[in-house]
Amino acid sequence: MALRGIGRMLRSARFRILASMLLVTALGMTVAGVTTYLIQRERVLAQIDDRLEMTVDGLQSIADGTPDAPAPTTVSAFLTEAMQRVLPDHNESILGFVDRKAAYVPSSGIPFRLDRDPAFVALVLREADPRHAVRGTANTIWGTLRYVIIPVSIKSDIDTGLYVSAYNIDDELAQLSQAFGSYAFIALGVLVVVGLVGWFVGGRLLRPIRLLQTAASAASQNTLSERIPVTGNDDVSVLATTFNAMLDRLQSSFAAQRGLLDDVGHELRTPITIVRGHLELLDPGDVREVTVTRDLAIDELDRMQLLVDDIALLAKTDAPGFLRPARVDLGEFADSVLAKAQALAPERRWTLVARAEQPARIDPVRTTQAWLQLAENAVKYSTPGTPIELGCAVDTETVELWVRDRGPGIPDDQLGRVFKRFARVGVGRGDDGSGLGLSIVAAIAELQGGRARAENVPGGARVVIELPLGSADEVEQEEGIDGAEHPDR
C-alpha cells in the first residue's frame, strides 16, 4: 500500500510540476555557478601570469642597473641581488640555479621550497631555454604550480644561471573554491526552500483540480449535486467555477430529460392502452366493429405521431443552428403571418389590429412557426364565425406579437403553467393536440432572448410573444427577406 501511495504521488501533476521546476532551477543555478567559477578561475590564472611577467620585468631592471645600483658583473652576484631585492608574493616561491645546480633561495618569506622537489628541479633543467623565458604548469608535491624559468647570463662571466618563480595555483584558487562551495551549499538550501514552498503552493493551487477529479468521479445522473468550493480568482479557480456551471447545466438537463421521459411515457400510455383495450375486445367477425376499431387505432396513432414530431422539434431547440436571425420588416412580416393564419380556418374572422412599421432582427422562420402555433390554438378554443385578432407592436426595445381569441379563456391559476410541456388547463380550453405546442412557442421565444406569456382579457384570452428588437447596428447590418425559409429546410 505504501509503495502504491508513493507511486501515485510520483505520477501526480503536483509532483511532476514541482520536479520540473526544481530541475530547471537546479540546472540554472549550476550553470550560473560553474560559469562564474570558470570565469573567476581564468581571471586568477591571468593575474598569476601578469605577476610572472612583472617578475621578468623586475629582473630585467636589475640586469640593466641604475646609477645608484650598477648592474651585477657575475651570475652569482645577479642571483644574490635578485633574491634580496625581489620579495616573493604570497603563495610564491623562488629558486636560483648556477651552472644547472640549485644554489639560491630566499632566506625567508616563502611558503614552500622548490629545491626540495627533485622532480620539479629536473623539470626546470629540462625545459630551460638559454634564449628566452619559459612558462608552464606542473604538478608537484605542493600541488599545481604555475612557473616561469628565466635564463641569466652575463658577458663578463662564463657561468650560466636560471631564475625560477612559481605560484601555487591550488592555494590561489582555494578562496575561490571555498566561495563556490558556499554557493553550492546555499544553492542546495534554496532548492530545499523552493521545493517546500512549491509543494505547499502547488497543493493549494491544484486543490480545485483534485476536488474537480473527486466531483467528476462521484458525478452520475443521480448524484450531480456535488460542487467544488471556489476560493480566489486565478485560472484554476475559474476552471472550478466553469466546472460547477457545467454540473449545473448537466443537472438541469438530466432533470429535464427525466421529466420529458416521464411525461412522454405518461402521454403515450393513454393511446397505447386505448388501442390495446379495443383490440383485445375486438370481435373479428363483426365487420362494423373492426372498422370502428381500425379508425380509432389510426386516430390514436396519428395523435402519437403528432406527439413524436413535437418532441423531435422541441429537442432541436437545443441544437446549434436552430435559429437563423435576419433583418425583418415587422409590417410585412405581420401581413405574411396573417395570410398564413387565415388559411388555417377560413371560417374565423381574422384581423390585424396592430402593425409595427420598422425593422427588427429576429428569426423569421421560427418566429412565424411560434406565431402560427398561437393562431392554431386560438382556432381550437374558439367557435366558427368569431373574430381572432393578431397584433404586432414595438415598445422601446421589445417587439410584441400576439393572438387574441373569443374563447372560454384560461383559468387564472393556470396562466403560469400553460407553457410547460404536456400542460392541460382543464375543461374549457380543450385537450386536443400533444400538449407541446405552447412549450415550443416558449422555447423559440427564450432562445431569441424573449419570453411568452398568457393573459385573460374581456371575452377571451390573449397570448403574447415578447422578443428583443435588436440594436440599430445589428438591424442595419443584417440583410434578409421577411419570412424567408432556412437554407436547410
Residue pairs with C-beta under 8 A, 6 or more apart in sequence:
9 15
13 206
13 209
14 199
14 202
14 203
14 206
17 198
17 202
18 195
18 198
18 199
18 202
21 194
21 198
22 191
22 194
22 195
22 198
25 190
25 191
25 194
26 187
26 191
29 187
29 190
29 191
30 187
33 180
33 183
33 184
33 187
36 180
36 183
37 176
37 180
40 176
41 173
41 176
44 169
44 172
44 173
44 176
45 146
45 169
48 146
48 167
48 169
48 172
49 135
49 146
51 89
51 92
51 167
52 135
52 146
52 147
52 148
52 165
52 167
55 86
55 148
55 150
55 165
56 133
56 148
56 150
58 85
58 86
59 82
59 86
59 150
59 152
59 163
62 69
62 71
62 72
62 78
62 81
62 82
62 85
62 86
63 71
63 72
63 78
63 152
64 71
65 71
65 72
69 81
72 78
72 80
72 81
72 154
73 154
73 156
73 157
74 154
74 156
74 157
74 159
75 98
75 152
75 153
75 154
75 157
75 159
75 160
75 161
76 98
76 103
76 157
76 159
76 161
78 152
78 154
78 161
79 96
79 98
79 103
79 104
79 152
79 161
79 163
80 104
82 94
82 96
82 163
83 94
83 96
83 104
83 105
83 106
83 107
86 94
87 109
88 94
88 106
88 109
88 110
88 165
89 167
90 111
91 111
91 167
91 168
91 171
91 172
92 110
92 111
92 165
92 166
92 167
92 168
93 105
93 110
93 111
93 112
93 113
93 114
93 165
93 166
93 168
94 105
94 106
94 110
94 114
94 163
94 164
94 165
94 166
95 102
95 104
95 105
95 113
95 114
95 115
95 121
95 124
95 164
95 166
96 102
96 103
96 104
96 105
96 161
96 162
96 163
96 164
97 103
97 104
97 124
97 125
97 128
97 161
97 162
97 163
97 164
98 104
98 159
98 160
98 161
99 159
99 160
99 161
100 125
100 160
100 162
102 114
102 115
102 121
105 113
105 114
105 115
111 168
111 171
112 142
112 168
114 120
114 121
114 164
114 166
115 121
116 141
117 140
117 141
117 142
119 140
119 141
120 138
120 140
120 141
120 145
120 166
123 138
124 147
124 149
124 162
124 164
125 162
127 134
127 136
127 149
128 134
128 149
128 151
128 162
129 149
129 151
130 151
130 153
130 160
131 151
132 151
133 148
133 149
133 150
133 151
134 148
134 149
135 146
135 147
135 148
135 149
136 146
136 147
136 149
137 144
137 145
137 146
137 147
137 169
138 144
138 145
138 147
139 145
142 168
143 168
143 169
143 170
143 171
144 168
144 169
144 170
145 166
145 167
145 168
145 169
146 166
146 167
146 169
147 164
147 165
147 166
147 167
148 164
148 165
148 166
149 162
149 163
149 164
150 162
150 163
150 164
150 165
151 160
151 161
151 162
152 160
152 161
152 162
152 163
153 160
153 161
205 234
205 236
206 236
208 228
208 230
208 236
208 237
208 239
208 240
209 236
209 239
211 228
211 229
211 240
212 228
212 239
212 240
212 243
214 226
215 226
215 227
215 228
215 243
215 247
216 243
218 226
219 226
219 247
219 250
221 254
224 247
224 250
224 251
224 254
225 251
226 247
227 244
227 247
228 240
228 243
228 244
229 240
230 237
230 240
230 241
230 244
231 237
259 421
260 311
260 421
263 421
263 422
264 307
264 311
266 422
267 307
267 422
267 434
267 435
268 304
268 307
271 300
271 301
271 303
271 304
274 296
274 300
275 296
275 297
275 300
275 301
278 293
278 296
278 297
279 293
279 297
282 289
282 290
282 293
283 289
283 290
284 290
303 434
306 433
306 434
307 434
307 436
310 434
310 436
310 437
310 440
311 434
311 436
313 436
313 440
314 421
314 436
314 439
314 440
314 443
316 322
317 440
317 443
317 444
317 447
321 488
322 366
322 447
323 363
323 366
323 447
323 448
324 363
324 365
324 366
324 486
325 361
325 362
325 363
325 448
325 470
325 478
326 361
326 362
326 363
326 364
326 478
326 479
326 480
326 481
326 484
327 359
327 360
327 361
327 475
327 476
327 478
327 479
327 480
328 359
328 360
328 361
328 362
328 364
328 367
328 480
328 482
328 483
329 358
329 359
329 482
330 355
330 356
330 357
330 358
330 359
330 360
330 392
330 394
330 399
331 355
331 356
331 357
331 358
331 392
332 482
333 364
333 367
333 368
333 392
333 482
333 483
334 352
334 355
334 356
334 390
334 392
334 401
335 352
335 355
336 368
336 482
336 483
337 368
337 371
337 372
337 375
337 390
337 401
337 483
338 350
338 352
338 390
340 368
340 372
341 350
341 371
341 372
341 375
341 388
341 390
342 348
342 350
344 372
344 375
344 376
344 379
345 379
345 384
347 384
347 385
348 378
348 379
348 382
348 384
348 385
348 386
348 387
348 388
349 385
349 386
349 387
349 388
350 387
350 388
350 390
351 387
351 388
351 389
351 390
352 389
352 390
352 391
352 392
353 389
353 390
353 391
353 404
354 391
354 392
354 393
355 392
356 392
356 393
356 394
356 399
358 394
359 475
360 394
360 399
360 467
360 469
360 470
360 475
361 469
361 470
361 471
361 474
361 475
361 478
362 399
362 448
362 467
362 470
363 444
363 448
364 480
364 481
364 482
364 483
364 484
365 483
365 484
365 485
365 486
365 489
366 444
366 447
366 448
367 401
367 444
367 448
367 465
367 467
368 483
369 440
369 444
370 440
370 441
370 444
370 445
370 452
370 465
371 390
371 401
371 403
371 465
373 437
373 438
373 440
373 441
374 402
374 403
374 441
374 463
374 465
375 388
375 390
375 403
376 437
377 403
377 405
377 437
377 438
377 463
378 388
378 403
378 404
378 405
378 407
378 463
379 388
380 430
380 432
380 433
381 405
381 407
381 408
381 429
381 430
381 461
382 388
382 405
382 406
382 407
382 460
383 406
383 407
386 405
386 406
386 407
387 406
388 403
388 404
388 405
388 406
389 403
389 404
390 401
390 402
390 403
391 400
391 401
391 402
391 403
391 404
392 399
392 400
392 401
393 399
393 400
394 400
394 469
396 469
397 468
397 469
398 450
398 466
398 467
398 468
398 469
399 466
399 467
399 468
399 469
400 464
400 465
400 466
400 467
401 464
401 465
401 467
402 462
402 463
402 464
402 465
403 462
403 463
404 457
404 460
404 461
404 462
404 463
405 460
405 461
406 459
406 460
407 429
407 460
407 461
408 428
408 429
408 460
409 428
409 456
409 460
409 461
410 418
410 425
410 429
410 454
410 456
410 461
411 425
411 426
411 428
412 456
414 423
414 425
414 426
415 454
415 455
415 456
417 423
418 425
418 438
418 454
419 438
419 439
419 441
419 442
419 452
419 454
420 439
421 435
421 436
421 439
422 434
422 435
422 436
422 439
423 435
423 438
423 439
424 431
424 435
438 452
438 454
438 463
441 452
441 463
441 465
442 451
442 452
444 465
445 451
445 452
445 465
445 466
445 467
446 452
448 467
448 468
449 467
449 468
450 465
450 466
450 467
450 468
451 466
452 463
452 464
452 465
452 466
453 463
453 464
453 466
454 461
454 462
454 463
454 464
455 461
455 462
455 463
455 464
456 462
469 475
470 478
